[in-house]
């Protein structure tokens, strides 16, 4: 299994899908391959450091997390070699081209990205929405080899067919109250690893997130204190998802942007799904694309 996570910021992965990827890695071993792509330079994610120092710090933190989680990591680079700027990401032809190339190069079975808000009153982060919109817009082009030849010239005379992945949306804390996942996965067995990966982002959990005040996070005094704070965050999230207790859980929404999975495929591939809060009947909205139950 090959899985690709594409999101806006350094640390988005750890708070939305790191548990699932870790569970997969433990269960599938060498049959599992994962990559995380961050689509902005992180320059706006600190209140004291310079933009250049912030970018350097956040790249280093994500690299440290990748060592803990044993996944490949890269910054998305536009055709001119630059990383898109944080806090003002726009859906441009260059962004679409860069995503097209990144997805085609890896050819994942599953691709995870942020959701598009269905509720016009839901809170959003501009970078999250732009990544979601860009992935949606480029999805059809994944197996179109001549879509971006101007940006990425090719000498291939007979292009190979490229696998189109199942594309899933992750939970988005900025849209609190407006998340409508199709299924929720219990990832409690990976909680310690999630803690270690998030702990790598010291500039965020120790400085920026408590200062900016959008996530109800206190400054943790130690790693053990951070584990308690993260449990509290997960408990709040569970309440929104309709779950009781503080077990780590991650939520996902199925899209028709790429290949459409059947209910059987989801149940087979995804471990420890909570049946009481999963809505597989929602997959009927894609019924015309199904080949089995």
Backbone torsions as a table, in degrees:
resi	resn	phi	psi	omega
1	UNK	NA	132.2	175.9
2	UNK	-116.6	127.5	-178.1
3	UNK	-128.9	142.1	-177.3
4	UNK	-126.6	130.6	177.6
5	UNK	-112.0	120.8	178.6
6	UNK	-121.1	121.3	-179.5
7	UNK	-148.0	179.1	-171.3
8	UNK	-80.3	-41.9	-165.0
9	UNK	-125.6	156.5	168.2
10	UNK	-64.6	125.0	180.0
11	UNK	98.1	-9.3	176.2
12	UNK	-61.9	-37.5	-179.6
13	UNK	-59.8	-47.9	-173.6
14	UNK	-62.6	-30.5	-176.2
15	UNK	-92.1	-1.8	-175.6
16	UNK	-131.3	-30.2	-174.2
17	UNK	-143.9	-1.0	-176.2
18	UNK	-62.1	-33.2	180.0
19	UNK	-66.2	-46.5	178.3
20	UNK	-60.8	-45.4	-179.2
21	UNK	-62.3	-38.2	179.6
22	UNK	-68.0	-41.3	177.8
23	UNK	-62.3	-44.8	177.0
24	UNK	-58.8	-45.2	-177.4
25	UNK	-61.2	-41.8	-179.8
26	UNK	-66.8	-38.2	-174.1
27	UNK	-84.7	-30.5	-175.4
28	UNK	-100.7	-17.9	177.7
29	UNK	58.2	-127.7	-176.1
30	UNK	-70.2	-9.7	177.2
31	UNK	-85.1	6.6	-177.7
32	UNK	-119.4	134.1	177.8
33	UNK	-136.6	130.5	-175.7
34	UNK	-132.3	144.6	175.7
35	UNK	-136.6	143.4	175.8
36	UNK	-118.6	127.4	177.7
37	UNK	-118.3	125.6	178.3
38	UNK	-103.9	131.4	-168.5
39	UNK	-98.7	1.8	176.8
40	UNK	-134.7	166.6	-174.7
41	UNK	-86.3	-3.3	176.0
42	UNK	72.8	7.8	-170.0
43	UNK	-65.1	-24.0	-176.5
44	UNK	-93.1	3.7	-173.3
45	UNK	-89.8	36.9	174.2
46	UNK	-161.4	152.6	-175.2
47	UNK	-102.1	-10.5	-176.8
48	UNK	-120.8	-47.0	-178.9
49	UNK	-62.6	151.3	173.4
50	UNK	-65.8	162.1	-179.9
51	UNK	-61.6	-38.7	-179.9
52	UNK	-67.4	-42.5	179.7
53	UNK	-67.4	-35.4	178.6
54	UNK	-64.6	-44.7	177.9
55	UNK	-58.8	-46.0	-179.2
56	UNK	-62.4	-43.3	-178.0
57	UNK	-64.8	-42.4	-174.7
58	UNK	-73.8	-33.6	173.8
59	UNK	-63.8	-43.9	179.4
60	UNK	-62.2	-38.8	179.5
61	UNK	-66.3	-40.8	179.0
62	UNK	-68.1	-36.0	176.2
63	UNK	-63.7	-39.0	177.1
64	UNK	-64.4	-41.5	177.4
65	UNK	-62.0	-39.9	-178.8
66	UNK	-64.8	-29.6	176.1
67	UNK	-69.9	-37.5	177.1
68	UNK	-68.7	-46.9	-174.8
69	UNK	-86.3	-6.4	177.9
70	UNK	56.2	47.3	174.7
71	UNK	-123.8	156.3	175.5
72	UNK	-78.5	143.8	-179.2
73	UNK	-133.0	140.1	171.9
74	UNK	-151.3	152.6	171.9
75	UNK	-85.9	136.0	174.8
76	UNK	-66.1	133.3	177.2
77	UNK	-121.7	134.4	178.1
78	UNK	-69.8	168.0	179.9
79	UNK	-53.5	-27.2	178.4
80	UNK	-85.3	2.8	176.3
81	UNK	92.4	-4.2	-178.6
82	UNK	-91.3	156.5	174.8
83	UNK	-90.4	134.0	178.8
84	UNK	-56.8	147.1	-177.1
85	UNK	-77.9	137.2	178.6
86	UNK	-74.3	154.1	172.4
87	UNK	80.2	-2.9	178.8
88	UNK	-150.7	33.4	-176.7
89	UNK	-65.7	130.3	178.7
90	UNK	-121.0	152.2	178.1
91	UNK	-83.0	101.6	-179.9
92	UNK	-115.2	169.3	177.0
93	UNK	-61.6	-37.6	179.3
94	UNK	-65.6	-38.7	177.7
95	UNK	-64.8	-43.7	178.2
96	UNK	-61.5	-42.5	-179.7
97	UNK	-62.8	-43.0	-178.8
98	UNK	-64.6	-41.9	177.8
99	UNK	-66.4	-42.2	177.7
100	UNK	-54.5	-48.9	-178.9
101	UNK	-66.0	-43.7	-178.2
102	UNK	-61.6	-42.1	-179.4
103	UNK	-69.8	-43.9	179.7
104	UNK	-64.1	-36.8	-178.8
105	UNK	-65.7	-35.5	-175.7
106	UNK	-93.5	-32.3	-178.6
107	UNK	50.5	65.3	-178.8
108	UNK	-76.3	158.5	169.9
109	UNK	-79.2	-40.4	177.7
110	UNK	-126.2	137.9	175.9
111	UNK	-121.8	129.6	-179.8
112	UNK	-112.1	135.4	179.9
113	UNK	-151.5	169.4	179.8
114	UNK	-69.0	162.9	-179.3
115	UNK	-89.6	162.3	169.0
116	UNK	-95.3	133.5	-178.4
117	UNK	-71.0	128.8	176.0
118	UNK	-85.3	-24.3	-178.8
119	UNK	-94.6	119.4	-179.2
120	UNK	-66.1	-13.4	179.0
121	UNK	-95.9	-3.2	-179.8
122	UNK	-70.6	145.2	174.5
123	UNK	-71.4	149.7	-179.4
124	UNK	-142.7	161.4	167.3
125	UNK	-111.2	126.9	-174.3
126	UNK	-54.5	-38.4	-179.2
127	UNK	-68.0	-38.4	178.7
128	UNK	-62.9	-47.2	-177.6
129	UNK	-64.4	-39.3	-179.6
130	UNK	-65.8	-40.7	177.5
131	UNK	-63.9	-45.0	179.7
132	UNK	-60.1	-47.2	-179.0
133	UNK	-63.7	-40.4	-179.0
134	UNK	-66.3	-43.5	178.3
135	UNK	-62.1	-42.5	179.2
136	UNK	-61.6	-43.2	-176.1
137	UNK	-72.2	-30.8	-177.5
138	UNK	-89.2	-11.9	-171.7
139	UNK	-55.7	-45.4	-178.8
140	UNK	-63.6	-27.8	-175.4
141	UNK	-80.6	-5.7	-175.6
142	UNK	-56.7	-39.9	178.9
143	UNK	-104.7	31.8	174.6
144	UNK	-114.9	95.5	-169.4
145	UNK	-66.6	-20.1	-178.2
146	UNK	-102.8	14.2	-175.2
147	UNK	-64.3	-37.8	-174.3
148	UNK	-133.3	45.1	-179.7
149	UNK	-67.7	-26.4	177.1
150	UNK	-66.2	-39.3	179.9
151	UNK	-80.0	-35.7	-177.6
152	UNK	-132.5	80.7	-178.7
153	UNK	-57.8	145.7	-180.0
154	UNK	-134.9	144.5	178.1
155	UNK	-99.2	4.7	-179.2
156	UNK	-65.1	130.7	176.0
157	UNK	-91.9	-26.4	176.7
158	UNK	-130.3	84.9	-177.8
159	UNK	-59.4	144.1	177.1
160	UNK	-83.7	150.7	174.8
161	UNK	-67.7	140.3	-178.2
162	UNK	-111.0	133.7	180.0
163	UNK	-62.5	132.4	174.1
164	UNK	-98.1	123.4	-174.7
165	UNK	-82.6	165.4	163.1
166	UNK	-72.8	130.1	-176.8
167	UNK	-111.2	121.5	-178.0
168	UNK	-117.4	144.8	173.6
169	UNK	-93.6	143.5	176.1
170	UNK	-92.6	173.6	172.5
171	UNK	-69.2	145.6	178.1
172	UNK	-128.9	111.9	-177.2
173	UNK	-62.7	-26.0	179.2
174	UNK	-69.3	-20.4	-179.9
175	UNK	-101.1	30.3	-176.1
176	UNK	-48.3	128.4	-178.0
177	UNK	91.2	-12.3	-177.8
178	UNK	-121.5	15.6	174.5
179	UNK	-86.2	132.6	-178.4
180	UNK	-132.4	71.4	-176.4
181	UNK	-70.0	154.1	174.0
182	UNK	-82.5	-32.1	179.1
183	UNK	-153.5	156.0	-177.2
184	UNK	-126.1	136.6	-176.0
185	UNK	-113.4	133.6	174.8
186	UNK	-79.1	118.6	-179.5
187	UNK	-122.7	27.7	-177.5
188	UNK	-57.7	-34.6	-178.9
189	UNK	-62.6	-19.7	-179.6
190	UNK	-102.2	8.6	-174.1
191	UNK	-58.1	-43.5	-179.5
192	UNK	-60.5	-40.6	178.4
193	UNK	-67.4	-39.1	176.2
194	UNK	-59.7	-43.7	178.7
195	UNK	-59.1	-44.6	-178.3
196	UNK	-66.7	-38.9	179.5
197	UNK	-69.0	-44.8	178.1
198	UNK	-64.9	-34.6	-179.5
199	UNK	-63.1	-22.5	177.1
200	UNK	-64.4	-25.2	-176.4
201	UNK	-89.1	63.9	-175.1
202	UNK	-61.8	-38.3	-179.5
203	UNK	-63.4	-23.7	-178.0
204	UNK	-90.7	-56.3	-173.1
205	UNK	-76.7	-23.9	179.7
206	UNK	-93.5	-22.6	-171.6
207	UNK	-129.3	-65.9	-169.6
208	UNK	-68.8	-53.0	-175.3
209	UNK	-62.0	-43.3	175.3
210	UNK	-63.7	-34.9	-177.4
211	UNK	-71.9	-44.2	-176.5
212	UNK	-71.4	-26.0	169.0
213	UNK	73.6	27.5	-178.9
214	UNK	-101.5	-8.1	-172.7
215	UNK	-123.9	11.6	177.2
216	UNK	54.9	42.4	-179.8
217	UNK	-107.4	131.5	172.8
218	UNK	-89.9	164.3	176.4
219	UNK	-76.1	117.0	-179.2
220	UNK	-73.9	141.4	-178.8
221	UNK	-83.8	-17.5	-177.3
222	UNK	-163.2	174.0	176.4
223	UNK	-61.8	-40.8	178.8
224	UNK	-63.2	-38.5	177.1
225	UNK	-66.2	-36.8	178.2
226	UNK	-63.3	-38.4	178.7
227	UNK	-60.5	-38.4	178.6
228	UNK	-66.9	-44.3	-179.8
229	UNK	-64.7	-38.6	179.4
230	UNK	-67.5	-37.1	175.4
231	UNK	-61.5	-39.5	178.7
232	UNK	-63.7	-41.1	177.7
233	UNK	-62.7	-44.1	-179.1
234	UNK	-65.9	-35.3	178.1
235	UNK	-64.2	-41.9	176.8
236	UNK	-62.5	-41.6	179.1
237	UNK	-64.7	-40.7	179.4
238	UNK	-58.7	-39.7	180.0
239	UNK	-60.6	-41.1	177.8
240	UNK	-64.5	-35.0	-177.8
241	UNK	-82.2	-5.2	179.9
242	UNK	86.7	19.3	179.5
243	UNK	-103.7	146.0	172.6
244	UNK	-96.9	152.3	176.0
245	UNK	90.3	-176.3	-173.1
246	UNK	-119.1	17.6	177.7
247	UNK	-66.3	137.8	-179.3
248	UNK	-62.8	130.9	-179.9
249	UNK	-141.8	150.1	177.5
250	UNK	-130.7	141.9	-171.0
251	UNK	-117.3	145.5	-175.4
252	UNK	-141.5	147.0	179.4
253	UNK	-118.7	130.3	179.2
254	UNK	-82.1	133.9	175.9
255	UNK	-113.4	167.4	172.2
256	UNK	-106.1	22.8	-179.8
257	UNK	-69.5	-37.5	177.3
258	UNK	-115.5	-138.0	175.5
259	UNK	-69.3	143.3	179.9
260	UNK	-98.7	120.3	-179.2
261	UNK	-82.4	156.0	171.3
262	UNK	-85.2	166.1	174.5
263	UNK	-58.7	-40.6	-178.4
264	UNK	-62.5	-38.5	179.2
265	UNK	-64.8	-43.9	-179.8
266	UNK	-62.7	-46.9	-179.2
267	UNK	-62.9	-36.8	-179.3
268	UNK	-70.6	-42.3	-171.6
269	UNK	-88.2	-28.2	-174.1
270	UNK	-101.8	124.7	-176.9
271	UNK	-81.1	152.2	167.4
272	UNK	52.4	52.4	177.0
273	UNK	-78.2	136.3	175.5
274	UNK	-79.2	108.7	-177.5
275	UNK	-68.0	-29.9	-173.8
276	UNK	-71.7	-19.5	179.9
277	UNK	-121.7	10.3	178.6
278	UNK	-99.0	141.3	-171.3
279	UNK	-121.8	69.4	-177.1
280	UNK	-67.9	-19.6	176.7
281	UNK	-64.3	-20.0	177.4
282	UNK	-64.3	-21.6	179.7
283	UNK	-66.8	-13.5	178.6
284	UNK	-64.6	-18.0	178.0
285	UNK	-67.6	-14.4	176.5
286	UNK	-112.6	23.9	-170.0
287	UNK	-54.8	-35.6	-176.6
288	UNK	-65.8	-18.3	-179.1
289	UNK	-94.8	-3.2	-175.4
290	UNK	-85.8	147.3	175.1
291	UNK	-112.8	-12.4	176.9
292	UNK	-148.0	-172.6	-174.4
293	UNK	-62.8	NA	NA
